[in-house]
Amino acid sequence: MQPGYPPQQPQQIDNNMTMSIVAIFLFWPLAIPAIINASKVNPLIQQGDYAGAQAAAAESKKWSKWALIVGLIWIAVLVVGCCLLSGLAGLAGSSGTN
């Protein structure tokens, strides 16, 4: 380091831990790798490995997005399925009473 220059501040890299934790409630199998990668970001920054931290953050974001997408689709399928089944049950119940 050169004298007279302030020490360089470490880069700010979002570890995506919040999105990973939210994703675990929607589809946990894909959220686990997201949380593991998110937990690697800060130690890598402290070691000075900014490229590794950026890669771990990108992996965390990718797995979180997939968990969110799959989880929301799964919830939509369940809601539509329940509505269809209750509608069919209502039709079947009302057709027997004339």
Backbone bond lengths (Angstrom), bond angles and torsions (degrees), N, CA, C in turn:
res aa  C-N    CA-C-N  psi(-1)  N-CA   C-N-CA  omega(-1)  CA-C   N-CA-C  phi
1 M - - - 1.446 - - 1.517 108.44 -
2 Q 1.291 116.67 140.92 1.454 122.09 -177.72 1.527 110.10 -85.42
3 P 1.319 116.98 140.80 1.464 118.61 177.92 1.526 110.38 -67.98
4 G 1.304 115.75 144.65 1.453 120.89 178.88 1.512 113.83 90.97
5 Y 1.324 117.48 -8.95 1.465 121.14 178.45 1.529 109.00 -105.25
6 P 1.324 117.33 135.37 1.470 118.67 178.77 1.526 109.49 -69.68
7 P 1.322 116.76 152.04 1.470 118.76 178.41 1.521 110.64 -63.28
8 Q 1.310 114.99 142.60 1.470 120.81 -177.37 1.525 109.56 -73.19
9 Q 1.319 115.67 131.46 1.459 121.21 178.68 1.530 109.10 -74.86
10 P 1.336 117.09 140.36 1.463 118.48 177.27 1.521 111.18 -65.76
11 Q 1.320 115.44 150.48 1.459 120.79 179.86 1.531 109.84 -65.14
12 Q 1.314 115.24 145.85 1.457 120.70 175.52 1.523 108.15 -91.76
13 I 1.319 115.78 116.85 1.463 121.70 179.56 1.523 107.27 -123.19
14 D 1.326 116.45 124.75 1.460 121.15 178.88 1.525 108.60 -72.74
15 N 1.325 116.75 124.72 1.460 119.48 -178.21 1.528 113.12 -84.91
16 N 1.328 118.75 -6.18 1.473 123.81 177.02 1.528 113.56 61.88
17 M 1.329 117.03 25.76 1.463 120.02 -178.80 1.523 111.48 -65.84
18 T 1.321 117.87 -37.48 1.471 120.59 -179.08 1.525 110.62 -62.66
19 M 1.326 116.49 -47.20 1.462 119.90 179.69 1.529 110.30 -64.56
20 S 1.324 117.46 -35.01 1.459 120.93 178.94 1.522 111.49 -66.31
21 I 1.324 116.29 -39.73 1.464 119.69 179.85 1.522 110.47 -70.16
22 V 1.316 118.05 -38.83 1.469 120.65 176.03 1.529 109.50 -63.15
23 A 1.322 115.98 -40.22 1.470 120.56 -177.97 1.520 112.23 -64.68
24 I 1.332 117.19 -27.29 1.471 118.97 -177.47 1.529 111.29 -66.79
25 F 1.339 116.66 -24.50 1.460 119.77 178.06 1.526 112.13 -79.92
26 L 1.316 117.43 -18.37 1.459 120.24 -179.03 1.526 112.47 -96.09
27 F 1.327 117.43 -45.14 1.472 119.92 179.25 1.523 108.29 -154.56
28 W 1.330 116.35 89.29 1.459 121.42 -170.71 1.530 115.13 -63.98
29 P 1.338 121.61 -31.79 1.471 117.38 -178.35 1.532 113.61 -59.69
30 L 1.310 117.89 -33.47 1.459 120.44 178.45 1.531 112.18 -89.09
31 A 1.314 117.01 -18.91 1.467 120.10 -179.23 1.527 111.83 -78.90
32 I 1.305 118.31 -23.88 1.468 120.46 -179.29 1.528 111.30 -62.45
33 P 1.346 120.20 -49.34 1.472 118.02 176.16 1.528 112.60 -62.44
34 A 1.323 116.80 -29.67 1.465 120.05 177.62 1.521 110.58 -64.40
35 I 1.323 116.95 -44.32 1.465 120.76 179.96 1.519 110.76 -68.05
36 I 1.329 117.13 -39.66 1.468 120.26 179.15 1.530 110.07 -61.84
37 N 1.319 117.34 -45.59 1.467 120.15 179.34 1.526 111.59 -68.18
38 A 1.322 117.63 -36.89 1.467 120.17 178.64 1.518 111.17 -64.21
39 S 1.337 115.97 -34.82 1.465 118.94 -179.37 1.529 112.33 -74.43
40 K 1.305 118.25 -12.39 1.473 121.67 177.99 1.527 113.11 -85.52
41 V 1.325 117.94 -18.64 1.469 121.38 -170.83 1.527 112.22 -64.16
42 N 1.339 117.54 -54.60 1.464 119.80 -174.98 1.530 113.39 -62.66
43 P 1.346 119.98 -43.47 1.473 118.20 176.18 1.529 113.03 -61.87
44 L 1.322 117.30 -35.38 1.464 119.72 178.22 1.530 110.84 -67.27
45 I 1.326 117.08 -37.01 1.468 119.91 176.65 1.529 109.81 -64.14
46 Q 1.321 116.36 -43.11 1.464 120.44 -179.51 1.523 111.63 -63.93
47 Q 1.325 116.97 -30.56 1.469 120.95 177.62 1.523 111.65 -80.58
48 G 1.326 116.95 -10.07 1.451 120.64 -179.54 1.514 113.86 89.67
49 D 1.323 116.84 6.82 1.469 121.05 179.89 1.523 108.90 -90.25
50 Y 1.340 116.05 79.18 1.458 120.95 -176.31 1.525 111.68 -70.15
51 A 1.311 117.23 -34.33 1.472 119.86 178.30 1.528 109.93 -66.99
52 G 1.314 117.79 -41.93 1.461 121.51 177.41 1.517 111.80 -65.27
53 A 1.338 116.48 -39.41 1.466 120.66 178.34 1.519 110.30 -65.63
54 Q 1.320 116.78 -40.96 1.473 120.82 178.51 1.525 110.36 -64.06
55 A 1.327 116.71 -40.75 1.467 120.49 179.39 1.529 110.71 -66.00
56 A 1.336 117.56 -42.34 1.467 120.92 178.94 1.523 110.58 -65.09
57 A 1.335 117.12 -38.52 1.464 120.45 177.96 1.525 110.75 -65.80
58 A 1.318 116.76 -39.58 1.469 120.31 178.59 1.532 110.71 -65.48
59 E 1.322 117.14 -41.05 1.469 120.83 177.94 1.530 110.36 -64.71
60 S 1.323 116.22 -41.69 1.461 120.50 178.69 1.520 110.76 -61.31
61 K 1.319 116.00 -43.43 1.464 120.37 179.75 1.524 111.09 -65.00
62 K 1.330 116.51 -40.96 1.465 120.82 -179.80 1.530 110.58 -62.36
63 W 1.337 117.49 -48.99 1.462 120.84 -178.54 1.520 111.10 -66.78
64 S 1.336 117.28 -36.84 1.467 120.45 177.87 1.520 110.94 -63.46
65 K 1.329 116.50 -44.91 1.469 119.62 179.42 1.515 111.23 -61.37
66 W 1.317 117.08 -43.68 1.463 119.78 179.35 1.525 111.03 -63.58
67 A 1.326 117.47 -40.68 1.461 120.66 178.44 1.521 110.71 -64.09
68 L 1.329 116.97 -41.22 1.465 120.41 178.41 1.525 111.09 -65.04
69 I 1.322 116.88 -44.77 1.469 121.06 -178.65 1.525 110.66 -63.84
70 V 1.327 116.75 -49.87 1.469 120.09 -178.52 1.527 110.37 -64.86
71 G 1.334 116.83 -40.75 1.456 119.91 179.69 1.510 112.86 -63.48
72 L 1.325 117.17 -43.37 1.465 120.05 179.40 1.527 111.68 -67.42
73 I 1.333 116.22 -38.47 1.476 119.00 176.51 1.522 109.95 -64.42
74 W 1.331 117.07 -41.31 1.458 121.33 179.72 1.531 110.83 -61.68
75 I 1.328 116.59 -44.03 1.460 120.68 178.55 1.527 110.03 -63.29
76 A 1.324 118.07 -42.44 1.463 121.55 179.11 1.524 110.92 -61.98
77 V 1.327 117.31 -42.26 1.466 121.12 178.97 1.529 109.96 -63.38
78 L 1.323 117.03 -41.79 1.462 119.88 179.22 1.528 111.65 -65.05
79 V 1.311 117.44 -42.82 1.468 120.54 -179.74 1.523 110.43 -64.74
80 V 1.318 117.21 -46.88 1.465 120.47 179.31 1.524 110.06 -63.83
81 G 1.319 117.42 -41.69 1.463 120.95 178.74 1.514 112.28 -62.33
82 C 1.321 116.96 -42.99 1.471 120.33 178.52 1.519 111.20 -65.07
83 C 1.328 116.26 -40.50 1.471 119.36 179.04 1.527 110.63 -64.56
84 L 1.309 116.74 -43.07 1.462 119.52 179.13 1.518 111.44 -65.05
85 L 1.319 117.17 -42.63 1.467 119.89 179.81 1.521 111.82 -65.63
86 S 1.322 116.89 -40.90 1.474 118.49 179.02 1.533 110.56 -68.62
87 G 1.330 116.93 -34.96 1.464 120.17 175.82 1.509 111.72 -65.56
88 L 1.328 116.74 -42.65 1.469 119.92 177.94 1.520 111.20 -66.85
89 A 1.322 117.13 -37.10 1.460 120.19 178.27 1.528 109.79 -66.46
90 G 1.309 116.76 -38.03 1.469 120.36 177.21 1.511 111.85 -64.92
91 L 1.330 115.95 -40.09 1.468 119.11 177.87 1.513 111.46 -66.87
92 A 1.318 116.03 -41.76 1.457 119.52 -179.05 1.525 110.53 -66.46
93 G 1.313 117.16 -38.32 1.471 120.73 179.86 1.520 112.32 -70.41
94 S 1.326 117.69 -35.64 1.459 119.64 -177.39 1.520 112.03 -81.78
95 S 1.316 119.44 -21.74 1.459 120.63 -179.20 1.521 111.93 -76.39
96 G 1.324 117.18 -20.20 1.460 119.73 -179.99 1.514 112.81 -84.34
97 T 1.310 118.98 -14.26 1.465 121.59 -179.08 1.515 110.20 -107.77
98 N 1.308 117.52 101.35 1.480 122.94 178.41 1.470 110.78 -115.09
